[in-house]
Amino acid sequence: MRCLLPAVSACLVLSSFAASFAMALALPIGGTAPANPAAAPPAVPAAANSDDAAKHAKRTNCLKEAKVKKLIGAQKTAFIKDCVSAP
């Protein structure tokens, strides 16, 4: 009777490790397609990524210029809007 409790405890611990190991094997490895294609995020066209990057770079430059000119408040806001909308 004394050996029964440790044996049962050991079996429960080992089964939980086995279950987590089996789940880890079922997960996709990085860089592979997900098991459910419907769960995959939609692909973003490369042109949209580069366009967003260009907008971000332009806005960052406008913010730096506003800082150099020491603009604050409404003047800064107006300057950034004009700067970003300029070609």
C-alpha positions in Angstrom: 0.0 0.0 0.0 2.9 2.4 0.7 4.3 1.9 -2.8 1.0 2.7 -4.5 0.9 6.4 -3.8 4.4 7.2 -5.2 3.8 5.0 -8.2 0.5 6.7 -9.0 2.2 10.1 -8.6 5.1 9.2 -10.8 2.7 8.0 -13.5 0.7 11.2 -13.4 3.8 13.3 -13.7 5.2 11.3 -16.5 1.9 11.3 -18.4 1.7 15.1 -18.1 5.2 15.4 -19.6 4.3 13.0 -22.3 1.2 15.0 -23.2 3.1 18.3 -23.3 5.8 16.7 -25.4 3.2 15.4 -27.9 1.6 18.8 -28.1 5.0 20.4 -28.7 5.6 18.0 -31.6 2.2 18.9 -33.1 3.1 22.6 -33.2 4.5 23.9 -36.5 8.2 24.8 -36.5 9.1 28.4 -37.2 9.0 29.2 -40.9 6.5 26.5 -41.9 2.9 27.0 -42.9 0.3 26.8 -40.1 -1.8 23.6 -39.8 -4.9 25.7 -40.5 -4.5 27.9 -43.5 -7.6 29.9 -42.6 -5.8 31.0 -39.4 -2.9 32.5 -41.4 -2.7 36.3 -41.4 -3.5 37.9 -44.8 -0.5 38.7 -46.9 0.4 42.4 -47.3 1.7 43.4 -50.7 5.3 44.5 -50.7 4.3 47.9 -52.3 2.1 48.7 -49.3 5.0 47.9 -46.9 7.5 50.2 -48.8 4.9 52.9 -49.1 4.3 52.8 -45.3 8.0 52.9 -44.7 8.4 55.9 -46.9 5.6 57.8 -45.2 7.1 56.9 -41.8 10.6 58.1 -42.9 9.1 61.4 -44.3 7.1 62.1 -41.1 10.2 61.3 -39.0 12.2 63.9 -41.0 9.4 66.4 -40.6 9.4 65.9 -36.8 13.2 66.4 -36.7 12.9 69.6 -38.7 10.2 70.9 -36.4 12.4 70.2 -33.4 15.4 72.0 -35.0 13.1 75.0 -35.7 11.9 74.7 -32.1 8.2 74.8 -33.1 5.6 73.9 -30.5 1.8 73.6 -30.3 -0.3 74.6 -33.2 2.7 75.8 -35.2 4.3 72.4 -34.9 1.2 70.6 -36.0 0.6 72.9 -39.0 4.3 72.5 -40.0 4.1 68.7 -39.8 0.9 68.6 -41.8 2.4 70.8 -44.5 5.7 69.0 -44.5 4.1 65.5 -44.8 1.7 66.5 -47.6 4.4 68.1 -49.6 5.7 66.0 -52.5 
